[in-house]
């Protein structure tokens, strides 16, 4: 067996390079972080051959003193930490003192730097682990690091590098991550003498502009702002609404104290925040920044410093989850959902009818106001009321229609002095193909998927009622009986408490028959059997404990689907307006329970463009 011996420094550095400098993008990341640690406000990157032939980073930072230049390319030499206490509260981007030494062992490195007090710059070169003496050079205040022919002396490792285009793509991604983290710093990126990115420095409020520049205007316009702070935690940034979801995770950026990280705790909190508003095969886009005391996070987990470990991971998880849930759950109208002492009417509380009555006494006062205000919007029809009656579905006799019309007129007169409430989704015009609600607002046309929208409304109501243990129940005048197998009958007998929590009273009539005697008031009696079967199946398969905790959202979403209006169900204008108003008050109503969008806005400008008006 060979004798144990010390490895030469060059080989040690080349081994370390395999972890720290995986590819040109890894070297670029380390150099950009060094520039930020040096206090640079302008950083220029030049690449050739995807960064394999040439990688040059130039900054206007504080520079390096001439007598310290040789140490900069040595292993475990750094100015950023001195003691173990410094390591436990790292505030700088770099601190290990390995990156430049690793680069010098596998590439031709030239380091040129000029400190603020120096009359001129100094330059050293390193090839195969050996350094030249420092020599005078011409350079502005700051530092340039030039890396040529990466892995030229380790051909086996160089074979694992990809094509020039692929390596440049990795470099560009590393550049974007750093540029997103510091909108107050100007960045530029050239590849093969072609300018790819030129990002000017901005003020403290420049994050939105930098995000829009790097991720696109579409993301910026489809995202909501996150801003939540506690005594020692601050989470801010932008997260996309589910309508902007992507097939891959390529637009996900999370920064902890300015450092881009991939962390399982944070990833799980994000998945939970999107769990019932985003389809499981889609991924959200986000740019988020978490600032916290350095001593509460360990960044010395991996040489690449892309993994972290939190001291209080559970509290971090809950903080991030609740901040994102609050941002994504804001009602459409932009106001917090308010509790009201007035009766909360479900859109489907009348078991005798497949449609809800807009004049039901359970209708909220604001609904009547908003419907009467509809007539104040100038639609441009010669006979507004006549035009509306053409579109309105006839649901009763002429006497009933006359009574409805008279009551609507009385409402309009009594509320005419009230100020018009703000409505984002406007007022209903008609139904399209029995599936969509067409509405008009100040911007143009609104198209609403009525089943998806109503499903979300009922789902959120069920969640609120279940969490508050106040599920409103409705006894059935005539119990709904249905044939059931032995397992369903046994489940109904064993899980009476769980069924009561969900608003169901299911009793056994015979060894093979069950009867629904009461059910949640938000559901339709017509679907009592189907809803009961789904609930029993869930309880049977997962047990009451899991069904009411882990599976709670899936179970309530299933019940909401039974209650939502169906395709080809004809609605009157007041009924459609009622859905629009409920959407504006309901959290997460922009997406259905399965993550699909519930409505779209088509502006007048887009309509004009379709018809080439003004061309």
N, C-alpha and C positions, 0 to 999 in steps of 0.2 A: 504494500500500500504506500502511495507517495507520502512524503513527509509534509506536515503542516507548515506553511510558510506565509509570510505577508504578501499580499498582492501589490503590484506596483500602482502608483497613483493614477497613471493613465488608464489602466484597466479598470480601476475602481470607478473613475469618472465615466468611462464608457458603459459600465454596468448601470450606473445611476442614470445615464442618459436614456437607457431603455425605458425607464419609468417616467422621467421628467420630460424628456423631449421625444415624444412618440412620433411626431411628424412636424413639418414646418409650422403648422398652426399652433402646436404646443410651444415652440420657441417664440412665435409672435406674441402669444398670450403673456409669457413671462416678461418679455421686453416691454410690452405696453404697461404691465403692472409696475415694472421698475420706473418707467417714466412718470406714472401717476404718483408713485411714492416720492419721486424727486420734486413734486410740486409743479409739473409741467402744465402749461395752459394751451400749448400747441404741440401736436404730435403728428408727424408725417411718416407714412409707411410706403416703402417701395419694394415691389416683388418682381422677380423674373422667374419664369418657368415654374409657376405655382409656388414659389418660395424655396424651391430646391436649389436652383442655381444662385439666387440672390435674395436675401431678406435684410432690408435695411430699415431701422427705426431711428428717427431723429426727433429730439425734443428740445424745449427751451427751459428745462428744469434747472435745478441748482448746480448741476455738474459735479465732477469728482476731482478732488485735489490731486496734483501730480504724484505725490508720494503714496497715494492710496490706489492708484491705477493698477499696479501689479496684484494687489489683494483682490480686486474686483473679479479677476478670472480664476481665483483659487477656491478650492472646495471649502465649504463651511466658513466662509468669510462674509460678514454682513454688518451693516450699520444699524440694523432695525431691532435686534434684540441683544441683550447682554446677559441677563439672568433668567432663571426659571420663572420668576414672577412675570417677566416680560412675555415669556412664551404663553403664559396662562391668560394674558389679556392682550393678544396681538391686535393692533389697530391698523397695521400696514398691510398692503396686498401681498408682498413677499416677506420672507423672514428666514428661510431655511439655508440660504447661501449655497445652493446647489446648481441653479439653472445656468449661470454663465460658465461655470466650470465644466458642466456637462456639454454645453455647446462647443467650448474650446477643445474638447477631446474628440469630437466627431465632425468638426467643420473647420473652415478657415475663418477666424474671427479677427475683426479689426475694431478696436474700441478707441474712440476719440472723444475727448471731453474737455470742457473749459468751465471752471468755476467762476463765480461772479467777481472774485477779487483777482483772478489771474489775468496777466497781460495777453496771453495767447493760449491756445489749446495744446494738449499733449495727446500722443497717440501711442498705443501698443498693439502688437499683433501676436496671435497665438495659432500654432499649427501643430497637430499631433501632441498636444499637451505641453509644448515648450513655448515660452514667451520671449519676445524681443524686448530690448530696453525701451523705455519711454523716450519718444522723440517729439520735438516741437511740430505743431501742425496748425493749419488755418481752420478755424471753426468759430461760429458764433457761440454765445453763452448757451450752455446746455450739453447734451450728450448724443452721440451717434454710435450705434452698434450695427456692424455690417457682418453678415454671416453668408459665406459662399460655400457652395458644393456640400450641402448637408449629407453626412454619412459617406463622404468620399473615401474614408479609410476603413469603413466597415461595409463592404459590398453586400454581405449577406443581409444586413439590415436594410440597406438601400433598396434591395429587390422588393421589399414589402411595401414600399411607397407606391401610391397609385399614380394615375396619369396626371399630367400637368393641370388639366381642368379640374380634376377631383381634388387635388391638393389645394388649388386656389380656392375652391368652394369651402373647404375646411378653414382656410385662412380668413376668408371673408366672414364666415360665421364667428370666428374668434374676435375679429375686428368689430363686428356689430355688437357683440356682447359687451365689450369694453366701452364702446361708444354710447350704448344705451345707459350704462351705469354712471356716466359723467357728462351730462348735457352742458355743463359749464366749461368743458374743454373742447377746443377745436381739433378735429381729426381729418386726415386725408389719406386716401389709399390709391396707389397706382399699381397697375399690373402690366408688365411688358410695355412700359412708357405710355400707358393709357390711363387717364384719370377715371377711376371707378366711383369713388365716394369723396365728396368734399363737404364736410359738415362744420358750419361755423359754430363758435361758442355762443351760448345763450345765457340769459339770466336765470335766476332760481326757478322761474316759471316756464323754462324752456323744455321741460320733460315731454310735454305733449307734442311739440314741434319735432323733437328728436325721434320720438316714437313714430310719428306719422311719416317722417322721412325714411326711416329704416324698415318699418313694417307695412307702410302703405296707408293712404288716406282711408281706404275702406275699413281697415281695422280701427283706426282712430274714430271713425264715425259710428262704428258698430260696437264700441266699447263703453263701459261705464266706469266711473272713477271710484277708486277705493281709497278711503282715508280714515283710518281708525287709530287711536292712540290711547295708551294707558300710561301708568306712571313711568315705566321703563321700556315699553315696546311701542313701536310706531310702524304701521303697515300702510303703504300708499302705492299708488300706481294705477294701472288700467287692466280690466278683464273684459273679454269679449262676451257679448250676449250670445246665447246658444245659436241664434240664426247665423252667426259667423263661424260656426264650428268647422274644424278641419279634419281631414282623414289621417293626418300624422301629427306628431308632437313637435313639428319644426318651428313653431312660433310661441314657444313657452320659455320665458325668461324670469328666473327668480334670483334676486340678489339679497344676500345677507351681509349687512354692513358694507355694501358696495361690491361684494364678491359674488360672482355667478356661481351658483351651487345646484347640485341635483341631490335632493334629500328625500328619503322615504316618508318622513313625518309630514313634510310640507306637501308632497305629492298626494298623500292620502287625504289630507285636509281639503285639497283642491277637488279631488274626486268626490268627496262627500258633499261639498258645496254645490256641485253640478249634478248630483246623482238623480234627481227627479225632474230635471229640466233639459237634460242633454242625452241624446241617443247614445247607447253604450258603445257603438262603433265609431263615434266621433270624438274629437278632442278639442278642448277650448284653447284659445290663444290668450296670452296675458304677458304683461310686464309688471312685475311686482317688486317692491323694495321693502325689506324688513330691517329696521334699525334697532339695535339692542346693545346693552353693555357688552363689551368684548369678553369680559370674564365669564359670561353666561353661555358662550358658544366656543367649542373646541374646533379650530380650523386645522390642527396638526393631525389629521386623520390619514391623509394620503399625500404623497409627494406632489401630485398634480393640484392639490388644494381645492378640488371641486366637490369634495364631500365634507360635511361638517357633522358635529355631534352636539346636541343641545343639552344643557344641564337639566332643564325642566321641559322635557319634550312634550309631556301631556298638556301643560299649560300653553305652550307655543301652538300645539295642534288646535286646541280649542279657540285660542285667540284668532288664528288665521281663518279657521272654519266659520266662526260667527261673523267676522268682518266681511268675508266674501258672501256669505248667505244674506247678510243685510244689504249689501250692495246689489246683488243679483235679484233680491226679492222685493225691491222697491216697486210700488204700484205704478201703473202706466202714467197716471196723472202727476206723478212725482211727489205725492204727499203721503205721509204715513197713514196707515190704516187706522181709523179711529173707532173706538167702541161707541156704541149707541144704545140708548135705553129703549129705543123704539123696537117693535118687532122686526126680526130679521127674516124676511120672507124668502123662501126658496123659490126658484123659478118653477118648481114642480111640486107643489104641495097639495094640489087638487087631484085626488086619485081617480076622479070620474072623467078627467079630460086628458088628452094627450098633449095639449098646449096649455100654457099658463095664461091667466086673464090679466091684462094690463090694468084693469080697474079693480083688481082684488084689493081688499082692505089691507092686505099685508104689504102692498107696494110701498116702498119708501117714499117719503115726502120729496126727496131730491129727484126721484125718478119722474114724478109728475111735473116738477119744475122744468127738468131738462126736456121732457117731451113737449111741453107747451112752448119752450124757447125755440124748438125746432122751427116753428112757423115764423120766427123773426129773422132767420137766415134767408137772404134773397136768392132763391133758386132760379129765378128768371123764367118761371113757367107762367103762361098767360092766365091760367086758372089753377092756382096752386092746390087748393083743396080738391078740385075735380081731378087733377093729375094724380094726387096721392090716392084718391079712392080707386083709381084704375089699378094701382099697384097693390093696394091692400087686399089681403086674402079675406074673402067673405066667410065669416065663421058663425053666423047666426041668421035669424030672420031679419026682415027690414025694420020691424019694430025695435029689435035689439040693436041694430045698427044706428037707428035714430037716437035711441037712448044713449048709446056710447058717444055719438057725435055731440049731443047736447051736454053731456058731462064733460067732454074734452073742452068744449067752448067755455063752460063755466070755470074750469080750471085755468084756462088761458086768461080769462078776465081777472080772476082773483089773484093770479101771480104776475100780472103784467107789470106791476111796479117793482118786482124783485129784480135784482141784478142778475144778469145771465151768468151761470156758472161756467167755469172753464172746462172745455171738453176737448180732449186730444183726438178722440176717435169720431167726433162729429155726430151726425144724425143719419138714421137709416133712410135709404131710398127704395130698396127693393131686395128680393131674394133672387139669386141666380142659380138655376138648375136645382133648386131645393137643397143646395149645399152651402152657398156663400151668401153672406150679407154684404150688400153694397151700401156704403155710406159716404157722405160728403162732409169734409171739414175745410178749414180755411186754406189748407195746402193743396187740396184736390180730392182724389178718390181713395177711399179706404175699402179694402177687400178683406173680409173676415171669414175664416173657416168656422162656421157656427158650432159644429159638434166639438171641435178641438178646443175652442174658446170656452164653451159652456162646461166641458169636461174639467178644464183647469179650475173654473170658478167653484164647481161643486167639490172638487178634490181639496182645494184650500179650505173650504168651509168644513169639510169632514175632518181634516187635520186639526183645525182649531178646536172644533167641538170635542174631538177625541182627547186632545192634550188637556183640555180644561175639564174633562170628565163630565161634560154636559151635552152628550149626544141626544138631540131631540128625537123622540120616538113618536110613532103614529100607530095607534091600535087600528086594526083592520075591522071594518064592520062585518065582513064575511071572511074568515080565515082562508088563506090560500093553501090548499093541500096538494101534495105531490108524492109520487112513488119514490121510495128511497131504498138503497141497499142497507144491509145490516151494519156496515161500517159507518155510514152516514147517521143512522139512527143512534148508534152507540156514541158517536161524536157529539150529537145534539144533546144527549143525556149527560155526558161527562163534562161538557164545556159550557154549561149554562152561564157561568159567571163571565166568561170571555164573550159569549154572544150578547149578554146584557151590556157589556162595555161598548160593543159595536152597535147597540140599538136594536137588536133582534130578540124576539121571543119566539122560539121554535119548539113546538111540543110534539110528542109522539101520539099519533092517533091509533096506530096498529103496528104490529111488528115490521111492516114494510111501508108505512105511510107516515109522513111528517106534515105538520101544518104550521105556516107562518102566521102568528097571531098579532105580531106588531113588528115594525121595521123602522129604520131611520126615516124621519120625516122628509129628508132631502131626496129620497129615492122614489121612484115611481112604483105604484102598486102593481102595474102591469108587468114589472120585471121582478116581482117578489120571489118567484121560484128560482129564476136564474141567479139572482143575487145570493139567495140562501144557499144554493148548491155551491157557488164559488167560495163562500165563507166557510162552509163545512169542509170543503176539500182542502182549503188552506190550513184550517185547524187540524185536520186529520194528518196532513202530510208533514207539517212542521211543528205541531204542538202549540198550545195556547201561548206559552212563554215567548217562543221565537216569532210566532205570527203577529203578536202585539208589540214586539220590540224590533228585532232585526227586519222582519218582513212587513212592518206596519205600513210603510209607504206603498209597497206593491199591493197590499190588501185594500187600502183605501182608494188607490187609483182604480182598481178593478170595480169597486162599488160606484165610483164616480162615473165610470164609463157606462154603467147601466142606467144612470140617471140623466146623462146628457142628451140633448135634443139629437134626433137622428136625421140622416139624409132624407130628403123629400118630406120632412115634416114642415108644414106650412105655418109660417109665423106672421102675425100682424106687425105693423110698424111699431106700435108701442112695445110689443114683445121684443122686437129686434133692438130697439133703443134701450130696453131694460138690460139686455145682454151687454151692449156697449158700455153702459154706465157701470155695470158690475165689473167689467174688465178693467175699467179705469181705477176701480177701488181694490182690485185683487192683486196680491203679490204674484210675481212670476207669470202673469197672464199673457206675456208675449210668446210663451211656448206651452204646448199641451203637455200632458203627463209623460209622453214618450219622447219629448225633446223636439217635436216638429213646431215650426212657427204657426201662430194662430192668426196673424194679420199682416198685411203689407200696405204700405203707403205708395200711391202713384201720384206724383205731383202734376200740377197743371203744365209745368214745363216739359215733363216727360210725355204727357199726352199731346202737347203741341208738336213735339218732335216726331211722335209717331205719325201724325197727320201732316207733317211738313209745313205747319203753319209758320208764316214769317219767312219762308225760304224764297 
